[in-house]
Amino acid sequence: MRIVIALIAWIATATSASAQLHQPWEIMTDEAVGKRPPPAAQASAVLVAQVDLQGLLSILTAAGMSGQIQTNDDGSRFVLGKMDQGPFQMAPMQCDRPGEACAAIRLYLGFAMREKPTLERVNAYNASTRDVRAYLDEEGDPAIEMDIPLGGGVSSTYLTRRLAMWRLAVEGYRAFLGLPPELRR
């Protein structure tokens, strides 16, 4: 009974408050009702919407990792990143020109193994995760990738967190494959 009475009182209050609006769709701002607006987002926050190879190196450094620019056999360039679990590739994707003004980052790590996992085993890993994808490469060796889209701009904090997720994903995939954490490729 108390709930019904409280609900009726709330509806009556809300109805009288909304009658003060000129139009039913008018939105009252904090300033209009005498409240201070919430603090604005930091004006100094820089959003990353595009990246090049030097930008990838900066992102790694900010995340406490290191890297150097390398060239593949086909002439494409990438950053060879280094973390506790070993080296990995970091490549710019969705570029206006090769390696310039790129709207995404791809992280990649492959494992050369004597005893190769089955496709069913790799699929089982994929079914248990959502942020990375695992597959078997042309030689049947396992590989793992993660994309970081930059569309609309992302903060450096977001990029650092994604690299931390990559570290954990690599660690988890190594464990899933039965590899020791210190194994280097």
N, C-alpha and C positions, 0 to 999 in steps of 0.2 A: 504494500500500500504506500509506503514512504517513497519507493522508487517511482511510482506512477505520479505522485504529487510533485516530486522533484522534477520529473520530466515535463510535466505540464507547466511548472514555474519557469523552467529553462526555455521552453518553446515560447512562452509569453514574453520573456525578456528578450529573446533573440528576435521575435517579431517586432517588438517596439523599437529595438536598436536598428533593425533593417529598414524601418519606416523612415528613419532619418536620412537615408540615402536618396539621392535624386533619381537614380535609375537602379533597377534591380541587379544589373550587371556591374555597377560601379564598384571598384575595389578601393578599400580604405588602406592607405599607406600608414606605416608607423608614425611618420611625421604628422599626418592628419589627425591622429588620435593622441598626439602628445608624447609618443614614445621616441626614444633615441633609436636610430637605425643601428643594425648590427655593424660591428667594425668591418670596414672594407677589406677585401683580400689584399695581401701584400702587393703593393704596386711594383716592387722590385722583383717579383717572381718572373723568371724568364721561362717561356714555354718553347720547347723544341718541336718544331713542325717538320723540319727537314734536316738531313744530316749528310756529311760527306766522310771520307776516310779519317781526316783529322778530327772531326767531331766524334767519331767512334772511339778514337784514342782518348779524347777528353772524357767521354762517358765512362770508359774503363777506369781511368785514373780517379774520377770522382767516386767510383764504387770500390776503390781500394785494390784494383787489379792493374795489370800492366798489359802491354801489347805492342806489336810492331806491324807495319804495313808490309804485306807480302803480295806476290803475283802468282796466280795459277798458271798451269801449262797453256791454257787457252788465252792468256793475257788479261783475264779479269783480275781485279785487285780486291783484297780483303784485309782484315786485321786479324792477326794471329794473337788471340787473347790468352792470358795466363791467369789461372786461379789455383787454389790449393789442390784441386783434383786433376790438374794438368792443363795442357793447351786445348783451345777450341777455336773455331773460326767464327768471326763476326763479320757479316757482309751487309753492305747497304743494298736495299731492294726498292723497287718502284721508283727508279731514278729518271729525271728529265734527260740527263746524259749519263753515261757510265760513271758511277762513283760520285756523281754530283747532284745536289738537290734531291735527295732520296727521302721517300715518305714512310719507309719501314726499315727495320733491322732484322736480319735472320741470324740466329745463333745455331751452330752446328758442331757436333762431335761424333766421330765415327770410331769404332773399336775393331781392331784387327784381332780376330780370335781363331785359335786352332779348332776348338769345338764350338761350332756355330749354333745359335739357337734356332729353333724352328719358327716358321711364320706364325703358327698358332701361339707360341709362347710370346712373341712380340705383340701379337694382337691382344693377348691377355693383358699385357702392360698397357696398351692403348685404351683398353676398356676401363682401366683403373685410374686414369688421369685425364685432365682436360687441357692443361696449359702447354703441353709439349706433345710431339708426335714421334713415335719410334717406327723404324722400318728396317728392312734388310737392304743393303746396297747391292750393286751389281755383282760383287764377289760373295754375297750372302752374309757379309759381316753386319752386325747391328749398328745402327746410327740413331741419333736423337736430334731433333730440331725444335726451336721455339722462335716464333715471330713476335716482334714488338712493333705494332703499328703506331705511327706518330700523327695520324690524321687529326687536324684541329689543334695540335700542339699538346705536348705533355710536359710535366715538370721534371726537374732533375731528380726529385725525390721518387717519382714514379719509375724513372729509368733505373735508379739504384735498387729499388724494390724488385723490379723485374729481373735484374741481374742476380739478386739474392735468391729469387725463385729458381732461376736457371741453375745456380750452384746446388740448390737442394734437389732439383730434378735430376741433375747429373749424378749426384750422390745416390739418390734413390734408384736410378736406372742401373748404375754399377752394382748396387746390392742385388737388384732384381736379376741381373745377369750372372751373379755369383763372382764378380770381380772384386779384388781388394781395393779399398779406397785410394791407395797410394799408387796404383798402376798408372803409368804414363804411356801415352801413345807416341 
